[in-house]
Amino acid sequence: MLSRVTFFICAALLIYEGFVFYPKWEKTGTEAEISWDSVGYYWYLPSVFIYKDLKHQENKDSILNKYGGQPYFPGFKYSNGNYVLKYSSGMSLMYLPFFTAAHIFAKASGFPADGYSLPYQFAIQLGGLIISLLGLWYFRKLLLIYYSDKVAAIVIFILVFGTNYLNYAAIGNAMTHCWLFTVYVFLLLNTCYFYRQPSYKYAIRIGLLIGLATLTRPTEIISCIIPLLWGLESVSAKVIRERFAFLYQHIRKLLAALVCAILLFSVQLVYWKYVSGHWLVYSYGDQGFSWFHPHVKLYAFNYKAGWLTYSPMLIFAFIGLIPFLLKGKNKIAMLSFFLLNYYIISAWNLWDIGGRAMIQSYPVLMFPIASLTDSMLNSKYLKWVLSPFIVLFIYFNLWLTYEEHAANGILGQETTNKKYFWATVGRYHVSEDTKKLMDANEMFEGTPKNMKLLYQNNFENDTNANYTSAPIEGKRSICLSKPYTSTPVYSVPASLITGQWIRVEAALYTPDKEWNVWEMPQFIVRFTNKGEKVKETEIRVSRFIEQGERRDLYMDVEKPSAQFDTVSVFFASFNSNKELIIDNLRIYSFD
């Protein structure tokens, strides 16, 4: 069968991406497999089985300092003095078999049996790959219930080669998304089986799957929409009465599913009660939802991390709604789930988390794409129209996956803007000036004319800053490091500026490079008028200077159209503990 061959091709790509191209289990620090959010998902396991300490977390600092998977503890101190983990425990439950195997191996082989050494990193990535392949195989089976083998093959190929599923199934698979993708595949399959042959077996599975999804991400409680509305193709009083009659007929099975879901989610309730004394705890602090002002457009289309900007293949899901509504099955359940799910995700105030939050809903979203694929195969004109876009989007996704993990990749989604995106999309090499567009959003192109030096300071006679004992040149260089998070501000009056552009330049040196983009020191140019900010532009200097390197770095900034009376230049580093040495600051104007 073509779909089976396609599955093995996709499986080969996932294995290559995860264990040859970019094996995260070999990485360290914030690039390790257990890093950032996945540290928080995973933290339950070593806390319970190794350190026997869910409440006080006395080993948290030593773990973070040794492995550096994320720069801060993934939780907070509750009012009773105990620590509460930010993320719920569903992922830890799914990690458990792989954690157990790693722990046994670590103890037997001499690796540190501390929950974070190499065997654990490898086991979690391998587990994510196994779960991804399992989900992909059964997703193929799900598609074959409703579509032809050829359609199933094309849809699986599009999913893996053409969407961000590739990255999170192969490389970042310690995150929730590929695991929840598989949970949703099984939920859809068992729902389908239940409506064909209602039985306690399928009802219990449905309840456990909903409970597991909710335990992993509480908002996944909306997954219950799928089994409740399955099979409905329209909404009318008659249809609703028939559905209530069906549910009442199988009320005991429904209650069995409900009990299973509640029992599984109660794991989290018991944890909260144990560490905080309360059954319910909101662990996300000031992070929340804008229910009345969801970021519907911004979430999908932004140059920082927009879902459809960086996974344009999913646009076909919206186009595919037309044939899906005409000929597809289970329309009410799938459309209701998608709309509610998208509303919740776009209402989340951290809308810039990117399209990864949509991956678990791809088993649903691929159905409109399958309907569109079916229509395309039956229309020679539609083939010619859509095929070039499918090929283009596949290339874009493969390029994006490569650039996100390449050693000298040009991708910078954390700070990407429109100008930088279009200056780099599809390319593998760009100039250093182009990379400045990640932050600055403007770049002078050409040869500067009428260059005029407005200001120069080698800090030899400056006594207003923090200085290093190892200057770049001369006797003094500014040292930017905690608690000195900002240099003095150096200014020139607008009356001295004769050109349309400003160039600021400085000699820089860092003994220890800051790799975390959110904590990189910034080179800042600010235009003000009577003390009020008119325009501000900055670049993150750690993008352009290597550890132990001394170099001159410049930034070009165009004068604002609004009136200003002063141009100011300074450096700031509000979060980094790494030193940046600065010398020989110069400010020019030019045309």
Order of alpha helices (4+ residues) and beta strands (2+ residues): alpha-alpha-alpha-alpha-beta-beta-alpha-alpha-alpha-alpha-alpha-alpha-alpha-alpha-alpha-alpha-alpha-alpha-alpha-alpha-alpha-alpha-alpha-alpha-beta-beta-beta-beta-beta-beta-beta-beta-beta
